[in-house]
Each structure stands twice: as structure tokens, then as C-alpha cells.
Amino acid sequence: MQLSVKDTASILNVSEKTIYRWIKQEAIPSYRINEQIRFNRAELLEWATARRIQVSPEIFSENEPSKLALPSLSDALKAGGVAYRLSGTDQPSVLRSVVDVLNLPEEVDREFLYQVLLARETSGSTGIGQGIAIPHVRNPVVLHVSKPTVTLCFLENPIDFHAIDGQPVHTLFTLISPTVKAHLHLIARLCYVLHNADFKAALQRQASRDDLMEALSRAETAIPGATPHVSP
């Protein structure tokens, strides 16, 4: 969905004047379409996440009805799993280790996925600051997976991920999604829960899988408009 300046200001809880200033400074990703300024929702959400900007609750509203139920972040993490002491000394070797531990169907070409993740980092680091990165493919559909997953990896040694704050990265959330809509859904929720003090503390101490899932579930329940989720 392409957003207007007014939409973007509302989502980011800032004035339209601030949005125009960011555009002039080339600080925010924007496009000029038919003499009007527009923003891509996916890029805007990634931009806000990287700058730790708390987005408005309206980002969670669905503008289109969907026949498929969108997953909770908790369910996506259950499907993707948690990995500890992941090896790697730089971005390429860490991403290689990430791809090796991902819970993927056999038909997914892991080498292709690895190259796509590398290319994504070349276009702009997914390091969002405070030691966290969110590696993902720019176009989720190319992988042809049937359900979205989020895999949480704690690195054995923090590495330079060219993050926005310059701090080395020690925690990665890797998103794999079958659709752009599901990708946005999960990114929005991850952006929200990373502001939750209890969940951040669990990440910082690299808590057990059970403790992490409990902290995430509590944080996700606090999302505006969220309803208690019951796994099938």
C-alpha cells in the first residue's frame, strides 16, 4: 500500500511538517508519483523499526479482508525456533549459519536464500540498533514457503552488522514469509514488542526458550487491538 504524507505522519505520531523535513533531508524513504509524495508501507515500517520509532496502533489495522488468518508472532517464533551460540565472525559467515539452522521445507534452495539475504544487507543493513538485526528477504514470495516463521538467533560472538547505531549485533530475528501481507504483519508486531521492557530484558540475558516465549506472549498481548491467541 502506498501511503500519503498525512498517513505517514499519523502512523509515526509526528507532524506533517516533520515528514516534509525528513524528506528534504533524505532521511526517510519516499517516492514522487504523479507529482505526489508517497511512501511504501514495508519500507516505512523497516525504517521506523531501525530507528526505534514507536508507530501508531493504526499500523495494526487491516485494510483488506483476508481469507487466511495471519499468524501471531509467538506462533511464528515457535515454528522458526531459537538458536544459541550461533557461530560466525562477520556478516556473510553469520548469515550462512542462520540459513543452516532455519526450519525450512526441503524444497527451499538454501543457497539461493543465503544469496538473497546477502543482497538485502548490501542494499541497507537490517541492524536496527542495540545489538539487534532483522535479516529478511525484500520479496518474501520468491521462497514459496507455505507458512511464515521467525527464527531467533543469539550469536556466540557479537559482530559488526553496520547497524544504525554502530553497535555490534548479538541477536538476530530472521523472518521468512509466504506473502508480503504476512511479512508486514510480523514486522509490525516485532517493531512493537521490541519496545517492551520485559521482552527486551529476556533477549538481553538470552533467556531460555520457555522464558522467551512467555515474555513474547505477554508483550504481544499488549498490542493495541490484539486478542488472546489459541494455537490449533
C-alpha positions in Angstrom: 0.0 0.0 0.0 1.3 3.5 -0.9 0.9 6.0 1.9 0.4 9.7 1.7 2.3 12.3 3.8 -0.8 12.6 6.1 -1.0 8.8 6.5 2.7 8.6 7.3 2.6 11.4 9.8 -0.3 9.7 11.6 1.4 6.3 11.7 4.7 7.8 13.0 3.0 10.1 15.5 4.7 13.2 14.1 3.5 16.3 12.3 3.4 16.6 8.5 5.9 19.4 8.8 8.3 16.8 10.4 7.7 14.4 7.5 8.5 17.1 4.9 11.7 18.0 6.8 12.8 14.3 6.8 12.0 14.2 3.0 14.1 17.3 2.4 16.9 15.8 4.4 16.5 12.5 2.5 16.2 10.8 5.9 13.1 8.9 5.1 12.4 6.6 2.1 9.8 8.3 -0.1 8.7 8.4 -3.8 7.2 11.0 -6.1 4.4 9.5 -8.1 2.3 11.7 -10.4 3.7 14.8 -8.6 2.6 13.4 -5.2 4.8 12.1 -2.4 4.1 8.5 -1.5 5.6 6.0 1.0 5.9 2.3 0.8 4.4 0.7 3.9 7.0 -2.1 4.1 9.9 0.3 3.7 8.4 2.7 6.2 7.9 0.0 8.8 11.5 -1.2 8.4 12.7 2.4 8.6 10.8 3.1 11.8 12.0 -0.2 13.3 15.6 0.7 12.6 15.2 4.0 14.3 13.2 2.6 17.3 10.3 4.9 16.4 7.1 3.8 18.2 4.4 3.6 15.5 0.8 4.4 15.9 -1.6 1.5 16.8 -3.3 2.1 13.4 -0.5 0.3 11.7 -2.0 -2.9 13.1 -5.4 -2.4 11.4 -6.1 -4.5 8.4 -7.2 -2.5 5.3 -8.2 -5.6 3.4 -10.1 -8.7 4.4 -8.1 -11.8 4.3 -9.3 -15.4 3.9 -6.2 -16.6 5.6 -5.7 -16.0 9.3 -2.5 -14.0 10.0 -0.2 -15.7 12.5 0.8 -14.4 15.9 4.5 -13.5 16.3 4.5 -16.1 19.1 3.4 -18.9 16.7 5.9 -17.8 14.0 8.7 -18.0 16.6 7.5 -21.4 17.7 7.7 -22.5 14.1 11.1 -20.9 13.5 12.7 -21.8 16.8 15.6 -20.3 18.9 19.3 -20.9 18.3 22.0 -20.2 20.8 25.8 -19.6 20.4 25.5 -19.3 16.6 28.9 -19.2 15.0 30.3 -16.5 12.6 32.9 -13.8 12.5 31.3 -11.4 10.0 28.0 -10.8 8.2 28.5 -13.4 5.5 29.5 -16.2 7.9 26.8 -15.4 10.4 24.1 -15.3 7.7 25.4 -18.7 6.4 25.0 -20.1 9.9 21.5 -18.6 10.2 20.4 -20.2 6.9 21.8 -23.5 8.1 19.6 -23.5 11.2 16.4 -22.2 9.6 13.4 -24.6 9.8 12.6 -24.7 6.1 10.9 -27.2 3.7 13.3 -29.4 1.9 12.5 -27.9 -1.5 13.7 -24.4 -0.4 17.1 -23.6 -2.0 19.2 -22.5 1.0 22.0 -21.3 -1.2 19.6 -19.0 -3.0 18.2 -17.8 0.3 21.7 -17.1 1.5 22.5 -15.0 -1.6 19.2 -13.1 -1.2 19.9 -12.3 2.4 23.4 -11.1 1.5 22.0 -8.9 -1.3 19.5 -7.4 1.2 22.3 -6.4 3.5 24.1 -4.8 0.6 21.1 -2.6 -0.1 21.0 -1.5 3.5 21.8 -3.1 6.9 19.0 -4.7 8.8 20.8 -3.9 12.0 18.3 -1.8 13.9 20.5 -0.9 16.9 21.0 -2.0 20.4 22.6 -5.2 19.2 19.6 -6.5 17.2 19.3 -7.2 13.5 16.3 -8.5 11.4 17.6 -10.2 8.3 14.9 -10.9 5.8 14.3 -11.1 2.0 12.9 -8.0 0.3 10.4 -10.0 -1.6 9.0 -12.8 0.6 7.1 -14.6 -2.2 10.3 -15.7 -4.0 10.9 -18.5 -1.5 7.5 -20.2 -2.0 7.1 -21.3 1.7 3.7 -22.2 3.0 3.8 -20.5 6.4 5.7 -17.7 8.0 8.4 -18.3 10.5 10.6 -16.2 12.8 13.9 -17.6 13.9 15.7 -16.0 16.8 19.5 -16.5 16.9 21.9 -15.4 19.6 25.5 -15.1 18.3 28.4 -16.7 20.0 30.4 -13.5 19.3 28.9 -10.1 18.5 29.8 -8.9 15.0 29.8 -5.6 13.1 26.5 -5.5 11.1 26.8 -1.9 10.0 23.9 -1.1 12.3 22.4 2.3 12.5 24.0 3.0 16.0 27.3 1.4 15.1 27.0 -1.2 17.9 27.9 -4.9 17.2 25.0 -7.2 16.7 24.4 -10.2 19.1 20.7 -11.0 18.4 19.0 -11.7 15.1 15.4 -12.3 14.2 15.1 -13.8 10.7 11.7 -13.5 9.0 10.6 -16.0 6.3 7.1 -15.3 5.0 5.0 -16.6 2.1 3.3 -13.2 1.4 4.1 -9.5 1.7 1.0 -9.1 3.9 2.2 -11.7 6.4 5.7 -10.2 6.3 4.3 -6.7 7.2 2.1 -8.2 9.9 5.1 -9.8 11.6 7.4 -6.8 11.1 4.8 -4.5 12.7 4.4 -6.8 15.7 8.2 -7.3 16.1 8.6 -3.5 16.0 6.1 -3.1 18.8 7.4 -5.9 21.1 11.0 -4.7 20.9 9.8 -1.7 22.9 8.6 -4.0 25.7 10.9 -3.8 28.7 10.3 -7.4 29.9 10.9 -8.9 26.4 14.0 -6.8 25.8 15.3 -8.0 29.2 14.7 -11.6 28.2 16.6 -11.0 25.0 19.5 -9.3 26.8 20.0 -12.2 29.2 19.5 -14.8 26.4 16.7 -16.4 28.4 15.6 -20.0 27.9 13.2 -20.8 25.1 10.3 -21.2 27.5 11.0 -17.8 29.2 11.4 -16.1 25.9 8.1 -17.4 24.6 6.3 -16.4 27.8 7.8 -12.9 27.6 6.9 -12.6 23.9 3.3 -13.8 24.5 2.8 -11.2 27.2 4.3 -8.4 25.1 2.2 -9.4 22.0 -1.0 -9.4 24.1 -0.4 -5.7 24.8 -0.5 -4.8 21.1 -3.5 -2.5 20.5 -6.5 -4.5 19.3 -4.8 -7.8 20.0 -7.0 -10.7 21.0 -5.8 -13.8 23.0 -4.4 -16.3 20.6 -5.1 -20.0 20.9 -2.9 -22.3 18.9 -4.7 -25.1 17.0 
